Amino acid sequence: MKRALDFVAVAALVGALGTGIAARAAAETIPVIVKDTTAQYWQIVLAGARAAGRDLHIDVPAMGAQSESDISGQISALENAVSGKPAAIVIAPTQAAALANPIAEASQKVKIIGIDSAANTDTFTAFLSTDNTHGGAVAADALAEAIKAKTGAAKGDVALIVSLPGVGSLDQRTKGFKDELAQKWPDIKIKAERIGDGQATSGLNIMTDLITGNPNLKGVFASNLTMAQGASQALAENRDSGIVMVGFDSDPKLVKMLSDGVIAGLVVQDPYRMGYDGVKTAYAVAKGEKVDKQIDTGVTLVSKANLGDPKIQQLVNPKTD
């Protein structure tokens, strides 16, 4: 009987130790859920998150869908992350309305830190992002100056290309762009607004159609990475169009387009910092520390003239290991 009791005691001890290890592992885990695990921008975000994980000695699993249009995939990733009972979760919501309820429900079980794009909920413990309204205004100024430099006057028709409808960050960029043009550059008019499907191919097709159908078009603002990729390719294939372009975000292809003069400027965020500070903030929250509710991670205009600056190079060629 004693040996049987001893066995039960040992089994209970092992079970308790296993439970304790699992609980400790969960307490030291902060998943980061991005919009598209395959895209360069989000790979940089995840690189920053991993670096924070190394510095803080915590596990930072990368989660998310393989396309920004896969809203259900991101919701599933969030549900899976919550089921693991982590210390906190960092998420960049794909779509403001669709992610609102899932995030609100998740926040009842774990602290949620938002990055990059907002959702229609006030349940984030903290939110880190670019001031996208300001970023849109920076794009408007850059486009106006580029048109002026090319034609001698800041006037004429321009187009706006947006990746997907209902994305908080993109809506803010649109607002900033339109407001700045109206207030500061009244002779520049938005002739066309086009919305893609989140894929670079749609940006290419939209820009090609704009070139064909609008011979007087002077400029275009492509308000995210995939649209800028596609639109710049169309301009590279139609160098005689005379259209100047400003994009948002960067990758090696867009930096090359900028260097070659195909596009005039890139409004660049700091995705590495967003990932790093997102995890750092989540960890602080998990430990019960007080953090700022809103954290601005900055925006910078990159042009051919300042491309060689070391600080600019850190933004456009960040580490992704």
C-alpha positions as CSV (number, residue, x, y, z in Angstrom):
1,M,0.0,0.0,0.0
2,K,2.8,2.4,0.9
3,R,4.5,1.8,-2.5
4,A,1.2,2.6,-4.2
5,L,0.8,5.7,-2.2
6,D,4.4,6.7,-3.1
7,F,3.7,6.2,-6.8
8,V,0.6,8.4,-6.5
9,A,2.6,11.1,-4.7
10,V,5.3,11.0,-7.4
11,A,2.8,11.1,-10.2
12,A,1.1,14.1,-8.6
13,L,4.4,15.8,-8.2
14,V,5.4,15.2,-11.8
15,G,2.0,16.5,-12.9
16,A,2.3,19.6,-10.8
17,L,5.8,20.2,-12.1
18,G,4.5,19.7,-15.7
19,T,1.7,22.1,-15.1
20,G,4.0,24.6,-13.6
21,I,6.4,24.4,-16.5
22,A,3.6,24.8,-19.0
23,A,2.2,27.8,-17.1
24,R,5.6,29.4,-16.9
25,A,6.1,28.8,-20.6
26,A,2.8,30.5,-21.4
27,A,3.6,33.4,-19.1
28,E,6.8,33.9,-21.1
29,T,5.2,33.8,-24.5
30,I,3.9,36.8,-26.5
31,P,2.6,35.9,-30.0
32,V,2.8,38.5,-32.7
33,I,0.0,38.3,-35.3
34,V,0.6,40.2,-38.5
35,K,-1.5,40.8,-41.6
36,D,0.7,38.8,-44.0
37,T,3.5,36.6,-42.9
38,T,5.0,36.5,-46.4
39,A,5.3,40.3,-47.1
40,Q,8.6,42.2,-46.7
41,Y,7.1,44.8,-44.4
42,W,5.7,42.3,-42.0
43,Q,8.9,40.3,-42.0
44,I,10.6,43.4,-40.8
45,V,8.0,43.8,-38.1
46,L,8.6,40.2,-37.0
47,A,12.4,40.7,-37.1
48,G,12.0,43.5,-34.6
49,A,9.6,41.4,-32.5
50,R,12.1,38.5,-32.4
51,A,14.9,40.9,-31.4
52,A,12.8,42.1,-28.5
53,G,12.1,38.5,-27.6
54,R,15.8,37.7,-27.4
55,D,16.5,40.8,-25.3
56,L,13.7,40.0,-22.9
57,H,14.3,36.2,-22.9
58,I,10.8,35.4,-23.9
59,D,9.2,33.3,-26.7
60,V,7.7,35.4,-29.6
61,P,5.8,33.1,-32.0
62,A,5.0,34.6,-35.4
63,M,1.4,34.2,-36.5
64,G,-1.0,35.5,-39.2
65,A,-2.4,34.8,-42.6
66,Q,-0.5,34.7,-45.9
67,S,-2.5,37.5,-47.4
68,E,-3.9,40.8,-46.1
69,S,-7.2,39.9,-47.6
70,D,-7.5,36.7,-45.6
71,I,-9.4,38.1,-42.7
72,S,-10.8,34.8,-41.5
73,G,-7.2,33.5,-41.4
74,Q,-6.1,36.2,-39.1
75,I,-9.2,35.7,-36.8
76,S,-8.3,32.0,-36.6
77,A,-4.7,33.0,-35.7
78,L,-6.0,35.2,-32.9
79,E,-8.2,32.5,-31.5
80,N,-5.3,30.0,-31.6
81,A,-3.1,32.5,-29.8
82,V,-5.6,33.1,-27.0
83,S,-6.1,29.4,-26.5
84,G,-2.4,29.1,-25.6
85,K,-2.9,31.5,-22.6
86,P,0.1,33.7,-23.4
87,A,1.3,36.6,-21.3
88,A,-0.1,39.0,-23.9
89,I,-0.7,39.3,-27.6
90,V,0.5,41.7,-30.2
91,I,-1.7,42.1,-33.3
92,A,-1.9,44.2,-36.5
93,P,-5.6,44.0,-37.4
94,T,-6.2,43.3,-41.1
95,Q,-9.7,45.0,-41.2
96,A,-11.0,47.5,-38.7
97,A,-14.6,46.3,-38.6
98,A,-14.1,42.5,-39.0
99,L,-11.5,42.3,-36.2
100,A,-13.3,44.5,-33.7
101,N,-15.4,41.8,-32.0
102,P,-12.7,39.1,-32.1
103,I,-10.2,41.5,-30.4
104,A,-12.8,42.6,-27.9
105,E,-13.5,39.0,-27.0
106,A,-9.8,38.1,-26.8
107,S,-9.1,41.1,-24.5
108,Q,-11.4,39.6,-21.9
109,K,-8.9,36.7,-21.5
110,V,-5.5,38.4,-22.3
111,K,-4.0,41.8,-22.7
112,I,-4.0,42.9,-26.4
113,I,-1.5,45.3,-27.8
114,G,-2.4,46.7,-31.3
115,I,0.2,47.8,-33.9
116,D,0.1,49.4,-37.3
117,S,-3.7,49.5,-38.0
118,A,-6.6,50.2,-35.7
119,A,-9.8,48.2,-35.2
120,N,-13.2,49.4,-34.2
121,T,-12.7,48.7,-30.6
122,D,-11.3,50.5,-27.5
123,T,-10.1,47.3,-25.8
124,F,-6.4,47.5,-26.8
125,T,-4.3,48.0,-23.7
126,A,-1.9,50.0,-25.9
127,F,-1.6,50.8,-29.5
128,L,1.6,51.5,-31.5
129,S,1.5,52.9,-35.0
130,T,2.6,55.5,-37.4
131,D,0.6,58.7,-37.4
132,N,-1.0,57.6,-40.7
133,T,-2.9,60.9,-41.1
134,H,0.4,62.7,-40.9
135,G,1.9,60.2,-43.2
136,G,-0.8,60.9,-45.8
137,A,-0.1,64.6,-45.5
138,V,3.7,64.0,-46.0
139,A,2.8,62.1,-49.2
140,A,0.7,65.0,-50.4
141,D,3.5,67.5,-49.9
142,A,6.0,65.2,-51.5
143,L,3.8,64.6,-54.6
144,A,3.1,68.3,-55.0
145,E,6.8,69.2,-54.8
146,A,7.6,66.4,-57.3
147,I,5.0,67.7,-59.7
148,K,6.3,71.2,-59.3
149,A,9.9,70.1,-59.9
150,K,8.9,68.2,-63.1
151,T,6.4,70.6,-64.6
152,G,7.2,74.0,-63.1
153,A,3.9,74.3,-61.1
154,A,2.2,72.4,-58.4
155,K,-1.1,71.9,-60.2
156,G,-2.9,69.2,-62.3
157,D,-4.8,66.0,-61.8
158,V,-3.6,63.2,-59.6
159,A,-4.8,59.7,-58.6
160,L,-5.0,57.8,-55.3
161,I,-4.6,54.0,-55.2
162,V,-5.6,52.2,-52.0
163,S,-5.0,48.5,-51.3
164,L,-8.2,47.4,-49.5
165,P,-11.4,49.1,-48.2
166,G,-12.0,49.5,-44.5
167,V,-8.4,49.3,-43.3
168,G,-7.9,51.8,-40.5
169,S,-4.3,52.8,-41.4
170,L,-5.2,53.3,-45.1
171,D,-8.3,55.3,-44.4
172,Q,-6.2,57.6,-42.2
173,R,-3.6,58.0,-45.0
174,T,-6.3,58.9,-47.4
175,K,-7.7,61.5,-45.1
176,G,-4.3,63.1,-44.5
177,F,-3.6,63.1,-48.2
178,K,-6.9,64.7,-49.2
179,D,-6.9,67.2,-46.4
180,E,-3.3,68.4,-47.1
181,L,-4.0,68.8,-50.8
182,A,-7.2,70.8,-50.1
183,Q,-5.5,73.0,-47.6
184,K,-2.1,73.5,-49.1
185,W,-2.2,72.6,-52.7
186,P,-5.6,73.7,-54.1
187,D,-4.5,73.5,-57.7
188,I,-3.9,69.8,-57.5
189,K,-7.1,67.8,-57.9
190,I,-7.8,64.1,-57.3
191,K,-9.1,62.9,-60.6
192,A,-9.4,59.2,-59.7
193,E,-9.5,57.0,-56.7
194,R,-9.0,53.3,-57.1
195,I,-9.2,50.4,-54.6
196,G,-7.3,47.1,-55.2
197,D,-7.5,43.7,-53.7
198,G,-4.4,43.7,-51.6
199,Q,-2.2,42.1,-54.3
200,A,0.6,43.9,-56.3
201,T,-1.0,42.7,-59.5
202,S,-4.1,44.8,-58.9
203,G,-1.8,47.9,-58.4
204,L,-0.1,47.1,-61.7
205,N,-3.5,46.8,-63.5
206,I,-4.9,49.9,-61.9
207,M,-1.9,52.0,-62.8
208,T,-1.8,50.7,-66.3
209,D,-5.5,51.7,-66.7
210,L,-4.9,55.1,-65.3
211,I,-2.0,55.7,-67.7
212,T,-4.2,54.7,-70.6
213,G,-7.3,56.5,-69.6
214,N,-6.0,59.7,-68.2
215,P,-3.4,61.4,-70.5
216,N,-3.3,64.5,-68.4
217,L,-2.5,62.8,-65.1
218,K,0.4,64.4,-63.4
219,G,0.9,62.2,-60.3
220,V,-0.2,59.3,-58.2
221,F,-0.1,58.3,-54.5
222,A,0.0,54.5,-53.9
223,S,-0.8,54.3,-50.2
224,N,0.7,51.0,-49.2
225,L,3.5,48.6,-50.2
226,T,1.7,46.2,-52.5
227,M,0.0,49.0,-54.5
228,A,3.3,50.9,-54.7
229,Q,5.0,47.7,-56.0
230,G,2.4,47.2,-58.8
231,A,2.0,50.9,-59.7
232,S,5.8,51.5,-59.9
233,Q,6.1,48.5,-62.2
234,A,3.5,50.0,-64.6
235,L,5.4,53.3,-64.5
236,A,8.7,51.5,-65.2
237,E,7.0,50.0,-68.3
238,N,5.7,53.4,-69.4
239,R,8.5,55.8,-68.6
240,D,7.2,58.3,-71.2
241,S,3.9,58.8,-69.3
242,G,5.4,61.8,-67.4
243,I,3.5,60.7,-64.2
244,V,5.3,61.2,-60.9
245,M,4.6,58.8,-58.0
246,V,4.9,58.7,-54.3
247,G,4.5,55.4,-52.5
248,F,4.1,54.3,-48.9
249,D,6.5,51.8,-47.3
250,S,9.6,50.3,-48.9
251,D,11.2,47.1,-50.1
252,P,14.4,46.5,-52.2
253,K,12.4,46.7,-55.4
254,L,10.9,50.1,-54.5
255,V,14.2,51.4,-53.3
256,K,15.7,50.5,-56.7
257,M,12.7,52.2,-58.4
258,L,13.4,55.3,-56.4
259,S,17.2,55.2,-57.1
260,D,16.4,54.8,-60.8
261,G,14.0,57.8,-60.8
262,V,10.9,55.8,-61.7
263,I,9.2,57.1,-58.5
264,A,9.8,60.4,-56.7
265,G,9.5,59.4,-53.0
266,L,8.5,56.8,-50.4
267,V,6.9,57.6,-47.1
268,V,8.5,55.1,-44.8
269,Q,7.4,53.8,-41.5
270,D,9.7,52.1,-38.9
271,P,8.3,48.5,-38.9
272,Y,11.3,47.1,-37.1
273,R,10.7,49.5,-34.2
274,M,7.0,48.7,-34.3
275,G,7.7,45.0,-33.8
276,Y,10.3,45.6,-31.2
277,D,8.4,48.1,-29.1
278,G,5.2,46.2,-29.6
279,V,6.6,43.2,-27.8
280,K,8.4,45.3,-25.3
281,T,5.2,47.1,-24.4
282,A,3.3,43.8,-24.2
283,Y,5.8,42.4,-21.8
284,A,5.6,45.5,-19.6
285,V,1.8,45.1,-19.6
286,A,2.1,41.5,-18.7
287,K,4.2,42.4,-15.7
288,G,1.6,44.9,-14.5
289,E,3.6,48.0,-15.5
290,K,1.9,51.1,-16.7
291,V,2.4,52.0,-20.4
292,D,1.2,54.8,-22.7
293,K,-2.1,54.1,-24.4
294,Q,-0.9,55.6,-27.8
295,I,2.7,55.3,-29.0
296,D,3.8,57.0,-32.3
297,T,6.5,55.0,-34.1
298,G,7.3,57.8,-36.6
299,V,7.3,58.4,-40.4
300,T,10.1,59.6,-42.8
301,L,10.1,60.8,-46.4
302,V,12.8,59.0,-48.5
303,S,13.9,60.5,-51.7
304,K,16.7,59.9,-54.2
305,A,18.5,62.8,-52.6
306,N,18.6,61.4,-49.0
307,L,18.7,57.7,-49.9
308,G,22.4,57.5,-49.0
309,D,22.0,58.8,-45.5
310,P,23.0,56.2,-42.9
311,K,19.8,56.7,-40.9
312,I,17.7,56.3,-44.1
313,Q,19.5,53.2,-44.9
314,Q,18.6,51.7,-41.5
315,L,15.0,52.3,-42.4
316,V,15.0,50.9,-45.9
317,N,17.5,48.1,-45.3
318,P,16.7,46.9,-41.8
319,K,17.8,43.5,-40.4
320,T,15.4,40.7,-40.9
321,D,17.2,37.9,-39.0
